[in-house]
Amino acid sequence: MGVVNAERIKLTSTRSPWWCTVGIIALGLGLAAVIGLSAKASYNAFVDDVAKGEKPDFEPFLPTLADAVGGVSGFGVLILMILAALAVTSEYRFGIIRTTFQAVPKRDSVLITKAGLIGGFGALLTFVLTFGAYAIAKATAGADAGAALKLSGGEAWRAIYGVPIYAFLCVVLAVAVGTLLRQSAGAIALLLLWPLLIENLFGLFGRFGENIKPFLPFMNANNFLGAPQGVDFHWGPWGSLAYFAAFAAVVFGFALFTVNRRDA
């Protein structure tokens, strides 16, 4: 309990968690509004062309729930990962980690507590924001453009409850990466470039890249969230979740192993 209280005080007594929370809320809800307004504009343009007797050269954008919560599951979770990584790397940077490990000789309990606290907070925050993003996207899109925004069916609900599960696992992964690299710049760069760039680069390698894509961790996470991105996976959404969870667990386990065997 003492470790939990100590880590809670560290998180709530600095400004960065609060600013990160504001950023997650702003991006999650703001992008939902943009998606809704874009869908409405696209649908109205399509209807106007039809009314004029012209054949539209485009299909209207009718967002799904996965699209509506994309700001939360995308940029919001990225900010959450940055926060989780900084919770570790900042202590290494300022030398606080030595004091922490002197007070808590069982080092792995510190990392587990960090991951649990930030992951639990992130899961709760993103769960609430997914409903907010859904409501805003549906309101701004209107009845016609927002016809696909319905909380019915397993796929639609998975887009809601899947985000907090994904957020929690990403926090675990980010704490592990921060522990292994111990440098803020390196950890943040890796956590941002990995899902945004590195995995997408495999598409440049032709058939070889296409065969590798089903085994990339963030590709599997996107498949679970309802955005398979044209990848031919060897398993369904829940298999992708299990794959991503196993990957995060392995990296976190390696971080626990490492932190107990090297100097702070």
Secondary structure as UniProt FT lines:
FT   HELIX           2..12
FT   HELIX           16..51
FT   TURN            52..53
FT   HELIX           65..68
FT   HELIX           70..71
FT   HELIX           72..76
FT   HELIX           77..94
FT   HELIX           96..103
FT   HELIX           107..145
FT   TURN            146..148
FT   HELIX           154..181
FT   HELIX           184..193
FT   HELIX           194..198
FT   HELIX           199..205
FT   HELIX           206..212
FT   HELIX           213..215
FT   HELIX           217..224
FT   TURN            225..226
FT   TURN            229..230
FT   HELIX           237..259
FT   TURN            260..261
//
